[in-house]
Amino acid sequence: MTLQDVAIHEDYRSDRNDLICDFYVPCLSQSVRYDRAVGFFSSTSMAAVACGLATFIRAEGKMRLIASPYLLSAKDVEYSKCTYDVLGIA
């Protein structure tokens, strides 16, 4: 299966769709790049799509997130710093 094989709807609504199961997990598991810009970000959102992310990571996928630093929890800031250290990013 490839990303082109994933059934993507024209729109998704939280009252009608399970965004994690219907969109994020299938798409992430077939992707090698993920770019996202958000005003709010929490690591719990990444935990929710862990099974899709596992396949993404095994495929050496690259993720770029842009988020407001003023809305990050102290835990998420610490996780980001640890990730930068592990990856050798200055």
C-alpha positions, -999 to +999 in steps of 0.1 A: +000+000+000+011+036-007-002+070+004-021+072-029-040+040-019-053+055+014-090+065+011-090+102+019-123+120+023-129+156+012-135+166+047-132+152+082-154+162+112-148+150+147-186+144+152-186+120+122-151+107+119-124+092+141-096+115+129-069+093+144-081+060+129-096+074+097-069+099+088-037+103+108-027+066+114-033+055+078-016+085+063+014+086+086+020+049+082+023+054+044+043+087+046+080+096+047+075+133+054+051+152+077+050+190+079+026+207+103+022+242+116-001+246+146-008+272+173-011+245+200+009+212+202+011+185+228+031+153+228-001+135+237-013+140+201+018+121+189+011+093+215-024+090+201-010+081+166+018+060+179+011+030+156+011+052+125+043+069+137+061+036+143+058+028+106+067+063+097+099+062+118+109+027+105+106+042+070+130+070+082+103+096+078+111+132+085+088+154+106+088+191+109+065+208+134+060+245+139+042+254+171+038+284+194+065+280+221+042+299+245+016+271+245+040+242+250+039+224+284+072+222+303+072+184+296+070+190+259+098+216+259+120+191+278+111+163+253+121+186+225+154+195+240+162+158+246+153+150+210+176+178+198+204+163+220+199+128+207+198+139+170+227+164+175+207+194+164+219+227+177 
